[in-house]
Structure formats: structure tokens, C-alpha cells
Amino acid sequence: MILGLLGCSGGVSVEKEEKEVAELTTEEMVAAAEVLYVQAHNLTNEGRYDEAIEKYNKAIELNPNYAIAYAGRGQAYFKLGKYDLAIPDLAKAVELDPDLAESATLEE
């Protein structure tokens, strides 16, 4: 079930994945979001920003209060020069976790 959410569906339909997401417990959604975040972070480090953004999107869908996922997606948008998308994500990350503002740095 969670494998489909992580991009390992092997042909699982979108409708089935959506149904499976609805059946996940909160703990399972948080855990899946964390796995997706790690995958996205690794893709970001490899310079694969568009792929990373897809993973961050899924992580945020599973856990809308996942501040670090917003920060990561904002960083990926920033790297792509999509500042209009980066700024709201970075602001949302800081709104959810003000401590992120102290440690946040953006590099081109």
C-alpha cells in the first residue's frame, strides 16, 4: 500500500492509490511523508529538482503540516529560479516551524 504512495506502484491505478491513501492511519501517513521527504531531499542534492518537487508534493499531501517538506520544496523551486513558488513555500515552512528561519539558507 505505502509503496504505491512512494512511487513504487508497479502499475497501481491512481484511483486505487487515492483509496489507499484514504485508508491510511495518521501514523502511516506521517511515516510515508517522511520517506518521501528523504527521497525528495536526495533528489534535490542530485540536482533533480523537478523530480524532487513531485516527491515533496506527495509528502505535503500526506502531511500538510510538514514544515521541512515545504522548506525543501521551496529550496527546489528556488534552485529552478521559480521564486514566485519558492517564497510561499518558505513562508509556510517558517509559519509551521519558526525555528526553521534561524537555520534556513538559500544557495544558488
N, C-alpha and C positions, 0 to 999 in steps of 0.2 A: 504494500500500500504506500508506504512512505517513499519507496524507491521511485515510484511514478512522479511524486512531487519533486524529487531531486533531479529529474531529467533522465531517469533510467527506466522509462516506461516500457520500452520494447514493444511499442505498438498499442499501448493502452489508450483508449479514446479519451478525448477531452471531457466528455460527459461523465465517464467513469471516474476520472481523476477528480472532477468537481464534486461528485457524490462522495468519494472517499475523503476529500478534504472536510466536507460537512460532518463526517462521522468521526473525525479525529478528536481526541481529548485535548484539552488545553496544553497539557504537558507534552503530548506528542507534537502539537503544532509548534510549541516553543523549541523543542529539540530539533525538529525538521528545519525550522528557521535558522537555528544555529549552524547546522550542517551546510545549509545553503549560503549562509554568510561566509563561512570558511572557504567554500568553493569560489564564491564571488571575489573574496579578498585575494585568493591565489591568482585568479584570472586578472584582477587589477594589477597585481605585481608583475604579471607577464605581459602587460600592455594590451590585453584583450578586453578592452573597455566595454564594447557592445555586449559581449557575452556575459561579462560581469554584471552589467546593468540588468540583464534578464534574470540572473540569479538573485540579485538584490531585490528586484520587484517581487519575486516569489517569496523571499524571506519576509518582506514587509507585508505582503498579503496574508501570510500565516501569523505574523505578529506585528500588528500595526503600531505597537509601542516600542519597537526595537530600534532604539536611538542609534546605535552603532551601524545598523544597516542603512539608515538614512544618511549617516555621515559617509559611509563607503560609497553609496550611490552618488552622493554629491561630489565626492572626490573623483569618481569615474566620469561624471558629466563635466567636471572642471577640466580633467585631462583631455577631453574631447573638444574643449572650447565652448561647451554648451552652458554658458554661465547663467542664462535665464532659467535653466533647470537645476543647476548646481545650488544656487543661492537659496531657493525654498527648501531643498533637502537639508542643507547645512543648518538653516534656521530651525527646521523641525527637529533635527538631532539635538541641538542645544536647548530647545524648548523642552524636549523629553528628558534630557540629562544635561543640566547646566555645567557639570564638571567637564564635559567634552570641550567646552570653549577654551579651557585652560590648556588642553593638550593638543588642540587642533592646529595643524599646519597644512598649507596647500603648497605644493610644488609643481611647477610646470616642467 
